Amino acid sequence: MDYRSILKGQIREVYGKVVYTYTTHIEMLNLLLKKNRCHKNVQIAMTAISTGGFLGDIVANIPYSQLIAGVFAAISLGFNLYFREQNLEDLISRHRGTINDLWYLREKYLSLLTDFDILDDNSIRVRRDSLGKETLDIYRIAPNTNSKAYERAQKNLKENEFQFFRPEEIDQMLPEALRQIRN
């Protein structure tokens, strides 16, 4: 195998890893958004029940409503104290930032692969090394993902071909003058 083939293989491998990481962060973001919605819904429900219980006692003098309200207020407090250390909104924001950075990095790797045949070896190495540093900088500050997000990303990439388009799909998104497949 010649040097250019090895070099291209290395860049293709890193491109694949960046796509996997990018997709994993998208899946992690989706999991966190779902968890955050669930937390907020539970907080709203507990607040509504405890408020309703206190109002029920004040307005209608319903037996045990204060007890029910007190129990749910205590549960709500415990729930909020338990989850207060998990700043989901900050984590969601950090994953969004990482996704944006990885998207741009992915596009740069794709451009390098596209330009590969017209660049000399030294230019390719310089761009590869620069992209490697960018990759490291993003990975250093990226929030962690979990195995569930990775498994979902793997399924989306392997089975659903997430991140990839068939030529017909791309043509449908382009103006007619830019389409490759003519009807």
N, C-alpha and C positions, 0 to 999 in steps of 0.2 A: 504494500500500500504506500502510495507516495505521500509526501509531507502535506500537500494541500488537502488531500482527502482526510488525513488525520485531523488537521486543523478545522476543517468544516465539520467533521464528526464531533469534535469537542464543543464547538459553538452550538451545534444542533442539540447536543445533550444538555447544555446549560439552558438553552431556550426551553426545552421540555420541562426542566426543573422549575424555571420561572413561571411557566404556564400552570404547572401543578400547584405551586405556592400561591399564585394569584387566585386560582379557582378555590383552593382551600380557604383562603381568607374570605372569599365571597360566601362560601358555605358557613364559615364561622360567624360572619356578620348576620346571616339569616337566622342562625340558631340564637344568637344574642338578641336580635330584634324580637323573636318569638318569646324568649324568656322575659325580656323587659315588658312586653305587652301583658304577659301573664302576671307578672309582679304588680303592675299598675292596676290590672283588673281585680286582683285579690285585695289590694289596698282600698280600692273604691268600694268593693263589696263589704269589706269589714267596717269601713267608715260608715257606710250607709246603714248597715245593721245596727251598729252601736248608736248612731245618731237616731235612728228610728226607734230604738228601744227607749232612749231617754225621752224623746218626744212623746212616745206612747204613754209613758208614765205621767208626764206633765199634762198632756192634753186629755187623755182618756182614762188615766189611772188604771192601766192594764196591769194585772198582777204579774210579777216576775220580770216585767220589761226592764227594770233597772238592773236586775241580776244578769239578764241576757246581754244588755248593753255593756255592762261592766266586764263580763267574760270576753265579749268580742273586742272591746277596747284593749283589754290586756293581751289578747292574742295578736291584735293589730300592732301593739307596741312591741311585742316579742318578734313578730315578723319583720317590722321595720328595723329593729336593732340588729337582728341577724343579718339582714341584707344591706345594712348601711355601709359596710366595708366594701361591698361589691358595687363599685361605681360603674354600673352598666353603660350609662350614657357616655362616659369618658372612654370606656373600652370600645364601644360602638364607633365613636368618633376616630379612635386610633386605627381600628380596622379599616374604616373608610379611607383614611389617609394612606394606609399601606396599600390598599387596593388601587388607589389612583397612581401611586408611585410605581407599583408593579405593572400596571397597565402600560404606562409610558416606557418602562424598561423593556417589557415584552415587545413593544413596537420597535424599539431600537435594535433589539436582537433580530427581529424579523427583517428589518431594513438591512442589517449587516449580512444576513443570509441572502437577501435579494441582490445586494451589490457584490457579493463574494466573487463572482467570476470576472468582474471588471476591476477589482482591486489587486494591488500587488501584496505579496506576503507580509511585508513590513507594515503596510497600512492596516491590514487585517489584524495583525498582532497588537498594534497600538489601540485600535478600536476595541478589540477583545479585552485587553487589559483594563481599559477605561471602563468598559461595561462591567467587568468583574469587580472593580472598586465600587461602582454604583450599586451593584447587587449586594455587596457586603454592607455598605452603608444602610441600605434599606432593611436588610435582615437584622442588623444590630439593634434597630429601634422598633422593629415590628413586634406587636403583641403576639403572645403564644396562641396556637390553635390546639385543637384536640383531635383524638382519633376519629370521632364521629364526623367532624368536618372533613377530615382527610378521606374517609371512606365515601362520603357523599361526593366529594370532588373527583375521586377515582371513578366512581360510577358514572358521573356526568361526562367525564372525559372519554372513558372507554366505551360505554354503552350508548350514551346519548349524543356523543360527538359535540359536546358543549365547547364553545370557543371556535368551532370550525364551521364553514359554510360550503355547501355545494355550489358549483358555478351558477346554476339556475337561481339559487337563493340570492346570491350577490347581484346577479343581473336584475332581479325584481326590485332591488333597492336603488339601483342606479337609473339616471335618466336614460332614455332610449338611445341617445347618441353615444353613450359610454358602454353600452352592453356588448358582451362578446358573442353571446348566442342570439342569433337573429331568428325571429319567428317566420 
